[in-house]
Amino acid sequence: AGFIKSPLSQKRLTQDSVELYCEAIGNPIPEIQWWFEGNEPNETYAQLWDGARQDRVKINATYNLHSTSTIYIANLTSDDSGMYECRASNDPDRNHLSKSPKVKWIRSQANVFVIERPDIKTQVTTVAGKLILSCNMTAPSLAIDGHEWVHGDKILQTDKDSSLFTSHTIEGKMEEHSGIYECVYKTNPEIKGQVNISVAPQVVAYKKSEHGNEGDTGVLTCKCSSFPAVKNWVWYKNGQEVSAAIINGSGRYIIKSGGNKTELRILKLNIEEDMGDYHCNATNDYGFGGAVINLRVRSRLAALWPFLGIVAEVLVLVTIIFIYEKRRKPDEVPDGKSG
């Protein structure tokens, strides 16, 4: 039997997770078990089961041509530090209580070190039209080889400073730069702090003016890309009270809202009833914001006017040519012909 497994030694922070992988080859297909020995002097190996440690341990195994097994431990604590052992055997007596197996369990080990996560104090301050994001780590137990500031998938800044304090400056207002920012300490393992720039919803209309033909479906869309996400969207028409919001599924209205986008569909547009300004309002924990969309409804005949105009022009032109031909004098004979 042979093993393919995770690195022999792994460092993790408390509250993180760890995953170990084990593979065994043999005929018949071997069984895989997971065992653990803690760092306490008198602690001995104990077998781990799926759902152990208050359901923080998840074990998945497959037995198809060969054996594979993965152990995943969530929300790590310092008590999870120790030696994890993957054991494999295909001896029929391997789990017999009185008989000794003829073939011993084959074992492979990985040591997991769980390090206490240090506290990181974060802050956002505004100075002279600039936003200053800062992180300050207390009681570090790991060497710092530098820092990074990250927003989404983009690295904003990097350095090789070993300081506990790091900051990043942004030009502009909070409303223009809301979101989740991370300060990353280059340690082993990496330590991250999260700085949130939170604002009320900054709502924009996909189009400030929408056009639709009578009888068709009108679609009005509003978006909001600010942080945090919108909790509630409300639509209402100009001249109505905000409390008299448009209800999804009422009359000819269909509203589809999800996350930072909302869409109002109006079925079978009516010139007299549906024209006007529509408001889309968004709310989150920091307030509310909104946008206005003007809807114009055209008669179905409106699309025919350009075509009818062209037809009229052609008819006028044909009439002029016809009259001209009728009034031509008999001696006006085209060149190259004789009368």
C-alpha positions as CSV (number, residue, x, y, z in Angstrom):
1,A,0.0,0.0,0.0
2,G,1.1,3.6,-0.7
3,F,0.1,7.0,0.5
4,I,-0.5,10.4,-1.1
5,K,-1.2,12.9,1.6
6,S,-1.1,16.5,2.7
7,P,2.0,18.3,3.9
8,L,3.6,16.7,6.9
9,S,3.3,19.9,8.9
10,Q,0.7,22.6,8.7
11,K,0.2,25.8,10.7
12,R,-3.2,27.3,11.2
13,L,-4.8,30.1,13.2
14,T,-7.6,29.6,15.7
15,Q,-11.1,29.9,13.9
16,D,-9.5,28.7,10.7
17,S,-10.0,25.2,9.2
18,V,-7.6,22.4,8.1
19,E,-8.0,19.6,5.6
20,L,-5.9,16.4,5.3
21,Y,-6.0,14.0,2.5
22,C,-5.0,10.3,2.5
23,E,-4.9,7.6,-0.2
24,A,-4.2,3.9,0.1
25,I,-3.7,1.3,-2.6
26,G,-4.0,-2.5,-2.1
27,N,-5.9,-5.7,-3.0
28,P,-8.4,-6.1,-1.5
29,I,-9.2,-2.4,-1.1
30,P,-7.9,-1.2,2.3
31,E,-10.0,0.5,4.9
32,I,-8.8,4.0,6.1
33,Q,-9.2,5.3,9.6
34,W,-8.1,8.6,11.2
35,W,-6.5,8.9,14.6
36,F,-5.3,11.8,16.7
37,E,-2.7,12.3,19.4
38,G,-2.7,15.6,21.3
39,N,0.3,17.5,22.6
40,E,-0.4,16.7,26.3
41,P,2.3,14.4,27.8
42,N,-0.2,11.6,28.9
43,E,-2.4,11.9,25.8
44,T,-2.6,8.8,23.6
45,Y,-4.0,8.2,20.1
46,A,-7.8,8.2,19.8
47,Q,-9.8,7.4,16.7
48,L,-11.7,10.3,15.0
49,W,-15.2,9.9,13.6
50,D,-17.3,11.9,11.3
51,G,-19.2,14.4,13.5
52,A,-16.6,14.4,16.3
53,R,-15.7,17.5,18.3
54,Q,-19.2,18.9,18.3
55,D,-19.6,18.2,14.6
56,R,-16.5,20.2,13.7
57,V,-14.9,17.1,12.2
58,K,-16.0,15.9,8.8
59,I,-14.6,12.7,7.3
60,N,-15.3,11.6,3.7
61,A,-14.1,8.3,2.3
62,T,-14.5,6.6,-1.1
63,Y,-13.6,3.0,-1.9
64,N,-13.4,2.6,-5.7
65,L,-10.3,0.8,-7.2
66,H,-8.4,2.3,-4.3
67,S,-9.1,4.1,-1.0
68,T,-9.2,7.8,-0.5
69,S,-10.2,9.8,2.6
70,T,-10.3,13.4,3.6
71,I,-10.7,14.8,7.1
72,Y,-11.8,18.4,7.5
73,I,-11.8,20.3,10.8
74,A,-13.6,23.6,11.1
75,N,-13.3,26.5,13.6
76,L,-10.0,25.3,15.0
77,T,-9.0,25.7,18.6
78,S,-5.7,25.2,20.4
79,D,-6.9,21.8,21.5
80,D,-6.9,20.7,17.8
81,S,-3.0,20.9,17.8
82,G,-1.3,17.6,17.5
83,M,-0.5,14.6,15.3
84,Y,-3.1,13.3,12.9
85,E,-2.6,9.8,11.7
86,C,-4.1,8.1,8.6
87,R,-4.2,4.3,9.0
88,A,-4.9,1.8,6.3
89,S,-5.3,-2.0,6.3
90,N,-7.0,-4.7,4.2
91,D,-6.5,-7.5,6.8
92,P,-9.9,-9.3,7.4
93,D,-9.1,-9.3,11.2
94,R,-8.1,-5.6,11.3
95,N,-11.0,-4.7,13.6
96,H,-11.4,-7.9,15.5
97,L,-11.4,-7.4,19.3
98,S,-9.4,-10.5,20.2
99,K,-7.5,-11.6,17.1
100,S,-4.3,-9.8,16.1
101,P,-4.3,-8.8,12.4
102,K,-1.8,-10.7,10.2
103,V,-1.0,-7.5,8.3
104,K,-0.3,-4.5,10.4
105,W,-2.0,-1.1,9.8
106,I,0.1,1.1,7.5
107,R,0.3,4.6,9.0
108,S,1.1,8.1,7.7
109,Q,1.2,11.2,9.9
110,A,0.8,15.0,9.6
111,N,1.4,17.4,12.5
112,V,-1.0,20.4,12.8
113,F,0.0,23.5,14.8
114,V,-2.9,25.7,15.8
115,I,-1.7,29.2,16.7
116,E,-3.8,31.7,18.8
117,R,-5.2,34.3,16.4
118,P,-3.9,37.8,17.4
119,D,-6.3,40.7,17.8
120,I,-6.4,43.3,15.0
121,K,-7.9,46.7,15.6
122,T,-9.2,48.4,12.5
123,Q,-10.3,52.0,11.8
124,V,-11.5,54.3,9.0
125,T,-10.8,58.0,9.3
126,T,-11.5,60.9,7.0
127,V,-8.8,63.6,6.7
128,A,-8.9,66.5,4.1
129,G,-11.0,64.6,1.5
130,K,-9.0,61.3,2.0
131,L,-10.0,58.0,3.6
132,I,-7.3,56.4,5.8
133,L,-7.8,52.7,6.5
134,S,-5.6,51.3,9.3
135,C,-4.9,48.0,11.0
136,N,-3.0,47.5,14.3
137,M,-2.1,44.0,15.5
138,T,-1.7,43.3,19.2
139,A,0.3,40.6,20.9
140,P,1.9,39.0,17.8
141,S,3.4,35.5,18.1
142,L,4.7,35.3,14.5
143,A,7.3,37.1,12.5
144,I,6.0,39.8,10.1
145,D,7.6,39.9,6.6
146,G,5.4,42.7,5.1
147,H,1.9,43.8,4.5
148,E,-0.7,43.9,1.7
149,W,-3.9,45.8,1.2
150,V,-6.5,44.0,-0.8
151,H,-9.9,45.0,-2.2
152,G,-11.7,42.1,-3.9
153,D,-9.2,40.5,-6.2
154,K,-7.1,43.6,-6.5
155,I,-3.9,44.2,-4.5
156,L,-3.9,47.9,-3.7
157,Q,-0.5,48.2,-2.0
158,T,2.3,46.0,-0.7
159,D,5.4,46.5,1.5
160,K,8.1,44.6,3.4
161,D,7.7,46.4,6.7
162,S,7.7,44.4,9.9
163,S,5.5,46.9,11.8
164,L,2.4,45.9,13.7
165,F,0.7,49.0,12.2
166,T,-0.3,49.4,8.6
167,S,-2.4,51.9,6.7
168,H,-3.8,52.6,3.3
169,T,-5.0,56.0,1.9
170,I,-7.8,56.4,-0.6
171,E,-8.6,59.7,-2.4
172,G,-12.3,60.6,-2.4
173,K,-15.4,60.2,-0.5
174,M,-16.7,57.1,1.4
175,E,-19.7,56.9,-1.0
176,E,-17.3,56.4,-3.9
177,H,-15.2,53.6,-2.3
178,S,-17.5,51.6,-0.1
179,G,-16.7,47.9,0.3
180,I,-14.6,45.3,2.2
181,Y,-10.9,45.9,2.4
182,E,-8.4,43.5,3.9
183,C,-5.0,44.2,5.6
184,V,-2.8,41.1,5.1
185,Y,0.1,40.5,7.4
186,K,2.8,38.4,5.7
187,T,3.2,35.8,8.4
188,N,3.1,32.0,8.4
189,P,0.2,31.5,8.3
190,E,-1.1,34.8,6.9
191,I,-3.1,37.0,9.3
192,K,-5.9,39.1,7.8
193,G,-7.9,42.0,9.2
194,Q,-11.1,43.3,7.6
195,V,-11.9,47.0,7.3
196,N,-15.4,47.9,6.1
197,I,-16.3,51.2,4.5
198,S,-20.1,51.2,4.9
199,V,-22.6,53.7,3.4
200,A,-26.3,54.1,2.7
201,P,-27.3,52.6,-0.7
202,Q,-26.0,54.6,-3.7
203,V,-28.8,53.8,-6.2
204,V,-28.5,54.5,-9.9
205,A,-31.1,53.9,-12.7
206,Y,-29.9,51.6,-15.5
207,K,-31.6,54.2,-17.8
208,K,-33.0,57.5,-16.6
209,S,-35.6,57.4,-19.3
210,E,-37.3,54.3,-20.7
211,H,-39.6,54.0,-23.8
212,G,-42.2,51.4,-24.5
213,N,-44.9,50.8,-27.0
214,E,-48.5,50.5,-25.9
215,G,-49.4,46.9,-25.2
216,D,-45.8,45.8,-24.8
217,T,-44.0,45.0,-21.5
218,G,-42.1,47.9,-19.9
219,V,-38.9,47.1,-17.9
220,L,-37.4,49.5,-15.4
221,T,-34.1,48.6,-13.7
222,C,-32.2,50.1,-10.8
223,K,-28.8,49.0,-9.4
224,C,-26.7,49.6,-6.3
225,S,-23.1,48.5,-6.0
226,S,-22.3,50.1,-2.6
227,F,-21.6,48.2,0.6
228,P,-23.4,46.8,2.6
229,A,-25.9,45.1,0.3
230,V,-29.4,46.3,0.0
231,K,-31.9,44.7,2.4
232,N,-35.1,45.9,0.9
233,W,-36.2,47.4,-2.4
234,V,-39.4,49.5,-2.8
235,W,-41.0,50.8,-6.1
236,Y,-43.7,53.5,-6.3
237,K,-45.0,55.9,-8.9
238,N,-44.7,59.7,-8.8
239,G,-47.7,61.2,-7.1
240,Q,-48.3,58.2,-4.9
241,E,-47.4,58.0,-1.2
242,V,-44.3,56.0,-0.4
243,S,-46.4,53.9,1.9
244,A,-48.6,53.0,-1.2
245,A,-45.7,51.1,-2.8
246,I,-46.2,48.9,-5.8
247,I,-46.8,45.3,-4.7
248,N,-45.3,42.5,-6.6
249,G,-47.9,40.5,-8.5
250,S,-50.6,43.2,-8.1
251,G,-52.4,44.3,-11.3
252,R,-49.9,44.3,-14.2
253,Y,-46.8,44.7,-12.0
254,I,-44.0,42.1,-11.5
255,I,-41.0,43.0,-9.3
256,K,-37.8,41.0,-9.2
257,S,-35.3,42.0,-6.6
258,G,-32.0,40.3,-5.6
259,G,-29.0,41.7,-3.8
260,N,-28.0,45.0,-5.4
261,K,-30.4,45.0,-8.3
262,T,-34.2,45.4,-8.8
263,E,-36.4,45.2,-11.8
264,L,-40.0,46.4,-12.3
265,R,-42.0,44.9,-15.2
266,I,-45.2,46.5,-16.3
267,L,-47.4,44.2,-18.5
268,K,-49.5,45.6,-21.4
269,L,-48.4,49.2,-21.2
270,N,-51.2,51.8,-21.2
271,I,-50.6,55.3,-22.4
272,E,-53.0,56.9,-20.0
273,E,-52.1,54.9,-16.8
274,D,-48.4,54.1,-17.0
275,M,-46.6,57.2,-18.2
276,G,-44.7,59.1,-15.6
277,D,-41.8,58.9,-13.1
278,Y,-41.1,55.7,-11.1
279,H,-39.0,55.7,-7.9
280,C,-36.8,52.8,-6.8
281,N,-35.8,53.1,-3.1
282,A,-33.2,50.9,-1.4
283,T,-32.6,50.4,2.3
284,N,-29.7,48.9,4.3
285,D,-28.5,49.2,7.9
286,Y,-26.9,52.7,7.2
287,G,-29.9,54.4,5.6
288,F,-31.7,54.6,2.3
289,G,-31.2,55.9,-1.3
290,G,-33.1,56.0,-4.5
291,A,-33.3,56.9,-8.2
292,V,-36.0,58.0,-10.6
293,I,-36.9,56.6,-14.0
294,N,-39.2,58.4,-16.5
295,L,-41.3,56.0,-18.5
296,R,-42.8,57.1,-21.8
297,V,-45.4,55.0,-23.6
298,R,-45.9,55.4,-27.4
299,S,-49.0,54.5,-29.4
300,R,-48.6,51.4,-31.5
301,L,-49.3,53.6,-34.6
302,A,-46.3,55.7,-33.7
303,A,-44.0,53.1,-35.2
304,L,-45.9,53.5,-38.5
305,W,-45.5,57.2,-38.9
306,P,-41.9,57.1,-40.3
307,F,-43.0,54.4,-42.8
308,L,-46.1,56.4,-43.8
309,G,-44.0,59.5,-44.3
310,I,-41.7,57.6,-46.7
311,V,-44.7,56.3,-48.6
312,A,-46.1,59.9,-48.9
313,E,-42.8,61.2,-50.2
314,V,-42.6,58.5,-52.8
315,L,-46.2,59.2,-53.9
316,V,-45.5,62.9,-54.2
317,L,-42.3,62.2,-56.3
318,V,-44.1,59.8,-58.6
319,T,-46.9,62.3,-59.1
320,I,-44.4,65.1,-60.0
321,I,-42.7,62.8,-62.5
322,F,-46.0,61.8,-64.0
323,I,-47.2,65.4,-64.5
324,Y,-43.8,66.4,-65.9
325,E,-44.0,63.6,-68.5
326,K,-47.5,64.6,-69.5
327,R,-46.5,68.2,-70.1
328,R,-43.3,67.5,-72.1
329,K,-43.4,69.1,-75.5
330,P,-43.4,66.8,-78.6
331,D,-40.0,68.1,-79.8
332,E,-38.4,67.2,-76.6
333,V,-36.9,64.0,-77.8
334,P,-34.1,62.2,-76.0
335,D,-30.7,62.3,-77.7
336,G,-29.9,59.5,-80.1
337,K,-33.4,59.2,-81.4
338,S,-35.0,60.7,-84.5
339,G,-38.7,61.6,-84.9
